[in-house]
Amino acid sequence: MSMTKEQAEAHLADPAVFCCRRQKGLTISAADLEDPDIFDDMEEAGLLKLSPDGLTIAEVLGSTLTQDVEALTPITADVLDHVGTKAGAPAAPAVAPAAPAPAAAAKPAAAPISTTMTGGTMHIQIDAAEKIAGLSIDIPLGGLGAGTGAVAAAEIAPAAAAPAAKPAGTKKVIRTLIKKHIKITDAVIGTETKIENGVITIDGSLVDKAVKEDPLCKSLKLDVIHPNERHIYTDTIMDVCPIATKVEGVLGEGVTKVADGVVFLLTGVDEDGVQVHEFGSSEGFLDEKMYFGHPGCADEGDIIIRCHAVIAKKSGMTRPGPFAAHKCEDYIIQAVRDELKKYEGEVVREEHCEDLRREGNPRVVLVKEIMGQGAMHDNVICPVEPCGVKGGQKNVDCGNVPIMLTPNQVRDGSIHALTCIGPATKEMTRHYIREPLVEGLAADAELDLIGVIFVGSPQVNDEKMWVSERLGSLLESLDIDGCIITTEGFGNNHIDFIQHIGQAGKRGIPVVGVSFCAYQGQLVVGNKYADAMVEENMDAGGFENNVCGCSCVTKEVATRAIAMLKNKMAGVPIKAAPKKWNNDVINANNRLLGLPETKLVESGTLH
């Protein structure tokens, strides 16, 4: 595969190899050379063997071949008329300035300025000052209403000094959100819905009312799983949802109560017993199928209220089928939310979240690509209640166009995840309310987080390009200094993911990409701007391992991504990653940042 001039300039220090057979007399250009990015694969396949005597691309460009040379042959000095300068060689010394730079001179005195008006003409006289020639201007006053008599000279007052610039990082708070975490000690299924003394009781008959919310949901079943009961069979995990409710204000501001120590878990099959899943399914023993403690999952000590849904036959791979399960579960959660609003229990902790500007700091945004291919790939944006369904809009129905949210709106549960993609890379509803990249960027005193952009991933390539172009225009209009772009899943949505990175890159915006790639999800497309990538994989083999929430953004992933973005904005070179996924690289970066090493999951080791 021959190279462009731009590609060759990026690889001047790499070995020079002919891409095709070339004949004597040729003047070598970039189009005659093989792309070094694929050398590793070609060597592994036995198609190429590099020579220790081989020259670099910088040394062969512009040289003339003195004999015919076959394809995939490293270029050596004996086949060229001359060898050019090696990339990285010292350049000729810069020409010294003719004279040393003068020390900063004292500020010259202001030139005397006088003004007179005579006979309808304004005469401005500026006397000569140090290094400034004098200036004399006559301006006809015309319709300015000047009199004909002489006007006494008046000294023009010097302009007022500009106000002192605010120091970088000056904080301006736009709005505040307080999340009160209310202690919950147990949950039971009973005959009424209430919260007393830290115990949530749910009326078991609520399921009969909940299924009436959507005819595609045929039945619901509730049970409670305590932390010591997790070695229990579960059908595929569709979502993990917190119990949170507004008690003051709207999403992103005011006060929200969050039930601490308990989550809802949605599982589902259709009437034929087919698991509601797409690429990979998480049915099996719960303690082996969820990465407890990761942002989207239940935590180690959480009580789990499981809501199992049965939906209509063959509706699992459609948008309405999975949505029906979420909608009906939300009816039950809302009944608990209503009780949480009234419950004045123990506040375990309070989170004070601020939407703010840090004037003078680099302006950055977080872009989160979410599923939007239709079928079961969808999300609800900005519902009425945190992490809810009612009142929200689906990103597929919105055309998957970029939608800007404030950091506080994200942290207040403005995203309800409907997606049934591979479990390990799925960002469930709980992930968004405590998204590590939002938390990390918002807390970083060296950055100014402008907002969080959610953009859907359409199915059709033409739509992908159209949506990506809209994102590029938005990034440009925000006048940002850098961005981080993430995506859940892999494969189809990597096409948009790389396009998004390109939209930022071609506008000169430093960009860092975050995704699961590893072995199974290696990028199928790329561009020159995808040179700062952060890996999410935590599976020992580099696969989608069907463990819910395993290979998603964690605090460690977020820390690496933010550090990489800062380096890229500062112009610090980022070393190219190996051609194949290698967890040693990740751990080396972790050590540089004082993070624990990434412990990969072997099959069956979570039990």
SELUM-902588 format. One record per residue (C-alpha): residue in three letters; x, y, z. Coordinates in steps of 0.02 Angstrom, whole numbers, plus 50000, padded with zeros to 5 digits. Each point is the difference from the previous one (the first is absolute). Last residue first. Example, Ala and Ser with C-alpha at 12.3 -4.5 7.8 and 13.67 -1.06 7.14 Angstrom:
REM SELUM-902588
SER506844994750357;ALA499314982850033;
END
This chain:
REM SELUM-902588
HIS491564918452082;LEU500895013649900;THR501304987549937;GLY498874990849876;SER500965005149844;GLU501555010050047;VAL499715018350038;LEU501485011749980;LYS500705009650146;THR500445017549943;GLU501465006250104;PRO499615012650137;LEU500205018349954;GLY501485011350042;LEU499915008949833;LEU501624992849930;ARG499524983150072;ASN498355000149907;ASN500915004349839;ALA501124984850021;ASN498454989850043;ILE499165004849837;VAL501564995849899;ASP500144983250089;ASN498204996449946;ASN500584997349821;TRP498795002049856;LYS500844997549833;LYS500845012849888;PRO500925007250149;ALA499465017550052;ALA500815015549926;LYS500855011450125;ILE499075016050036;PRO501025015849969;VAL499665014250125;GLY499155014349908;ALA499175007150156;MET498274995549935;LYS500634982249971;ASN500724998650174;LYS498405006550080;LEU498984987849896;MET501124985550052;ALA499815004350184;ILE498105000949980;ALA499964983149911;ARG501114991450129;THR498945006550145;ALA498394994749913;VAL500644982349973;GLU500504999050184;LYS498305006650058;THR499154987049890;VAL499345001549822;CYS499334983249943;SER500694982449981;CYS499184990350143;GLY498285008150007;CYS499074983549985;VAL501114984749977;ASN499614992849828;ASN501874998249960;GLU500145011849851;PHE501784995149961;GLY501795005850034;GLY500554983150066;ALA500285005650179;ASP498445010949999;MET500185017550073;ASN499865010249840;GLU499765018850013;GLU501435005749887;VAL500485018449980;MET500455006949829;ALA501085014949951;ASP500504998449817;ALA498284999449923;TYR500315016249903;LYS500874991149856;ASN498464989749960;GLY499294983050043;VAL498834986249947;VAL499694982150058;LEU500575004150177;GLN500424984550101;GLY498504994150100;GLN500454981750024;TYR501805002450052;ALA499995015750108;CYS498805013149930;PHE498865006650138;SER499945018749979;VAL500695017150050;GLY500615012449869;VAL501035015650039;VAL499855016049896;PRO501025015849975;ILE498915011849896;GLY500845005749838;ARG498384999849902;LYS500584984549907;GLY500234991450167;ALA498255003150068;GLN499104993249847;GLY501284985949989;ILE499654994350178;HIS498145000149959;GLN500334989849842;ILE500994987450104;PHE498534997750119;ASP498764999649856;ILE500844984749925;HIS500354992950174;ASN498114999050019;ASN499904984849885;GLY501404990650088;PHE500085004450184;GLY498935002550155;GLU499945016350095;THR500805015449926;THR501065014050070;ILE500655016649932;ILE501115011450105;CYS500165018149946;GLY501235014249985;ASP500215018949988;ILE498195004249966;ASP499255013849892;LEU498234993550030;SER499595003549816;GLU501334987749942;LEU499374985950110;LEU498225003049937;SER500534999949818;GLY500954983750027;LEU498504992150086;ARG498905004449853;GLU501294992049885;SER499924984250106;VAL498114999349981;TRP500115001149811;MET501424987349991;LYS499054987350105;GLU498425003149900;ASP500914995749840;ASN500724984550084;VAL498314993150053;GLN499774993450177;PRO500045016150098;SER501175003150149;GLY499235012950115;VAL500875015550065;PHE500045005850181;ILE501015015750032;VAL500585004150176;GLY500355017950051;ILE501245014450008;LEU501254991650117;ASP501305013550038;LEU501634991350044;GLU501425002250125;ALA498894998550156;ASP499494982449948;ALA498404995750094;ALA498845001449850;LEU501184989949891;GLY500144985850126;GLU498154998950043;VAL499465000749818;LEU501334987249955;PRO499504988650144;GLU498154999149951;ARG499014999550163;ILE498225003049941;TYR500524993149831;HIS500594983150060;ARG498414996750100;THR499014999649838;MET501084986449925;GLU501555002749894;LYS500164983949902;THR501774994549957;ALA499994983850101;PRO498164996149966;GLY500045000049809;ILE498605011249938;CYS498265001050076;THR499845019050002;LEU498605008250098;ALA501105011450106;HIS499125014050094;ILE500995016249985;SER499625016150093;GLY500464992250168;ASP500555014850106;ARG501844998049960;VAL499585002249815;GLN498985015650036;ASN501405006550111;PRO501294998349861;THR498885010549888;LEU499194991549852;MET500305002849815;ILE499094989449873;PRO500884994349841;VAL498794993249869;ASN499424981950017;GLY498465004449895;CYS499015005550152;ASP498954984149991;VAL501614989950014;ASN500545010550150;LYS498424995450094;GLN499135014450089;GLY499595000550185;GLY498365004050086;LYS499834983150086;VAL501564989149997;GLY500945003250161;CYS501835001150048;PRO499625016150095;GLU498175004849980;VAL499225010149858;PRO500984991249863;CYS501485008849917;ILE500594987449869;VAL499354982349977;ASN501194988149911;ASP499954988749846;HIS500714984449919;MET498694986150010;ALA499525001449816;GLY500605017649960;GLN501825003549964;GLY500105013350134;MET501314994450126;ILE500895013850094;GLU501525010449952;LYS500535010150151;VAL500915016249962;LEU500855008550147;VAL500385018449976;VAL501525010850034;ARG500425018450022;PRO501805002350056;ASN500025011150156;GLY499835019049992;GLU498295000350081;ARG499564984550101;ARG498154999049960;LEU498784990850110;ASP498654986950014;GLU500234994650180;CYS499684983750091;HIS499904999250189;GLU499854981650045;GLU499284996550171;ARG500364984750105;VAL499154986650104;VAL498445010550028;GLU498964990450127;GLY498164999649958;GLU498725013649968;TYR498864990349883;LYS498745010549905;LYS500905000749832;LEU500564981950025;GLU498184994550004;ASP499665007749830;ARG501624992549934;VAL499414982750055;ALA498415001749896;GLN501065006749860;ILE501084984350004;ILE498454989549968;TYR499455010349850;ASP501815000149941;GLU499964980949987;CYS498545001849878;LYS500935012349890;HIS501614990050003;ALA499124983949947;ALA499015009149865;PHE501605007849934;PRO500744982749974;GLY498554995649884;PRO499665016849915;ARG501755001649922;THR500004982949918;MET501144985150030;GLY499074993850153;SER498295001249917;LYS500034982149932;LYS498664994350123;ALA499345013550116;ILE500975005150156;VAL500374991050162;ALA500785011550129;HIS500994996050158;CYS500195014050126;ARG501404996350123;ILE500185011050153;ILE501864998750040;ILE500735004250171;ASP501695008149978;GLY501544995150101;GLU501214996749857;ASP499315013649887;ALA498694997049867;CYS500615004049826;GLY500185014849884;PRO501495007950088;HIS500964983750037;GLY499804993750178;PHE499314982949956;TYR500564993849829;MET498424990149960;LYS499774982749923;GLU500954988650119;ASP499115005450160;LEU498364999849904;PHE500134981949948;GLY499484998449818;GLU499195011249870;SER501175013849942;SER499734999249813;GLY501135004349855;PHE499715011449852;GLU498115002450008;HIS499014996850157;VAL498244996650059;GLN500204981450035;VAL498804988749904;GLY498804991250120;ASP498634998549868;GLU498995013750087;ASP501495011849990;VAL501395001250128;GLY500535013750119;THR501015006350147;LEU499925017050084;LEU501025003050159;PHE499435013750119;VAL501275007050121;VAL500285000850190;GLY501355006250119;ASP499635018649991;ALA498305006049939;VAL500365016449910;LYS499105016250044;THR500195014549880;VAL500085018550045;GLY500085015349888;GLU500854999349832;GLY500394988349855;LEU498294992249977;VAL498665011550069;GLY499785009250165;GLU499724992750173;VAL499554982550058;LYS500554991249842;THR500124981150012;ALA501294986249994;ILE499904981050007;PRO501494994049899;CYS499804989449843;VAL500994984749943;ASP499454994549827;MET499624985949879;ILE500834985850094;THR499674983549911;ASP499104987350107;THR500674997150175;TYR500504984650096;ILE500565002550180;HIS501735000950075;ARG499545017550055;GLU499204995850167;ASN501265007550122;PRO499765017649930;HIS498094998850015;ILE498894996349851;VAL498205006250009;ASP498594993849888;LEU498785007549876;LYS499124992049851;LEU499285008549847;SER498854993449864;LYS499455002249819;CYS500915016149957;LEU499545003849819;PRO498345007450059;ASP500905014650087;GLU499555009150161;LYS498764986350044;VAL501474989350057;ALA500285012350144;LYS498274997750076;ASP500204981250023;VAL501815002350055;LEU499445011750139;SER499204985050087;GLY501634996450091;ASP499895016450095;ILE501805005250027;THR500775002350173;ILE501605010050012;VAL500844999050171;GLY501045014550070;ASN498895002450153;GLU498445000849892;ILE499815001449813;LYS498314995749925;THR499094990049866;GLU498664988450064;THR499664981250007;GLY501794993750012;ILE501594997249899;VAL501505004350107;ALA501495011849993;ASP501365002750130;THR501215012450079;ILE499695015749896;LYS500995015750045;ILE499505015649905;HIS501295007749883;LYS499625018549981;LYS500505006749830;ILE500185018949999;LEU500055008649832;THR500695017549976;ARG499875012349857;ILE501105012149902;VAL501505000950116;LYS501405011249934;LYS501724994050053;THR501585009349953;GLY501144986949922;ALA501165012349917;PRO500165016450094;LYS498765013349951;ALA500695013049883;ALA500275017350072;PRO498775012849936;ALA500645010049852;ALA500755016950049;ALA498925014949960;ALA500505009249841;PRO501075015650024;ALA499055016450017;ILE500055010949846;GLU500705017350043;ALA498895014349943;ALA500555014749892;ALA498825014850010;VAL498695000549864;ALA500145012949861;GLY498355006449932;THR499084992349856;GLY498954988450106;ALA500034981249982;GLY498334991249963;LEU500724983149951;GLY499245001949828;GLY501645004149915;LEU501394998450128;PRO501415000149873;ILE501484990150076;ASP501765007349999;ILE501364987750057;SER501785002750065;LEU501104985550054;GLY501744999550079;ALA501134985149974;ILE500154987150138;LYS501694992950055;GLU499985011450155;ALA498585012449982;ALA499505011549858;ASP498575011850033;ILE498224994849966;GLN498975014549928;ILE498154997949960;HIS499135014149903;MET498104999349991;THR499325010849859;GLY498415010349997;GLY500925016650001;THR501174995550143;MET499914985450122;THR501544996150103;THR500684983650071;SER501614996150092;ILE500994984150031;PRO501684998850089;ALA500844983349963;ALA499924987650143;ALA501664996650082;PRO500874984649937;LYS499874984050104;ALA501754995250053;ALA500834988549878;ALA499994981250017;ALA501784994249973;PRO500585000249822;ALA500124983749903;PRO501814996749957;ALA500515005849828;ALA500014992349829;PRO499034984950062;ALA500934983549983;VAL499544989449850;ALA499334983450060;PRO501204985649998;ALA499684987549862;ALA498794986450057;PRO500564985550105;ALA499444983449928;GLY498224994650052;ALA499564993449830;LYS501564994449905;THR500565011949864;GLY499954993149823;VAL500934985349924;HIS500645000849821;ASP499874991049832;LEU499024986250082;VAL500024980949989;ASP501564997450109;ALA499325011250139;THR498644987850054;ILE498125000049974;PRO499024986350088;THR499124989349868;LEU498124998050010;ALA499865001049809;GLU501514996149890;VAL501435012049956;ASP500665004949827;GLN501695008950002;THR500775017250030;LEU498465006950086;THR500015018950023;SER499905008950169;GLY498655012850036;LEU499384991050156;VAL501264986550049;GLU500805006750161;ALA498405006950077;ILE499144983349972;THR501354991350098;LEU501344988949925;GLY500184981250016;ASP501654992450051;PRO499224991050149;SER498764992749874;LEU498134997950027;LYS499194983649951;LEU498285001249922;LEU498634988249945;GLY500264987050136;ALA498285002950076;GLU500785006550162;GLU501115011749898;MET498485006549906;ASP499025003050160;ASP501445009450080;PHE500325010249842;ILE498205006449987;ASP500275017250074;PRO501605001849898;ASP498955004549844;GLU500914993649846;LEU500955012249889;ASP499855004949816;ALA498625013150029;ALA501125008950126;SER501245004449862;ILE501554991749926;THR500715006549838;LEU499924984849885;GLY501474997049882;LYS500044981150022;GLN498304992150023;ARG498844997650149;ARG499034984550053;CYS498675004750127;CYS499895006450180;PHE501865003750010;VAL500655000050179;ALA500785014650096;PRO500234996850186;ASP499275012950121;ALA500805016850045;LEU499005009949872;HIS498364992150054;ALA498865015150028;GLU500685008649845;ALA499624984249901;GLN498195000450055;GLU499835018249945;LYS500754996349829;THR498754986049976;MET500514982050018;SER499964984549891;MET499144984050059;
END
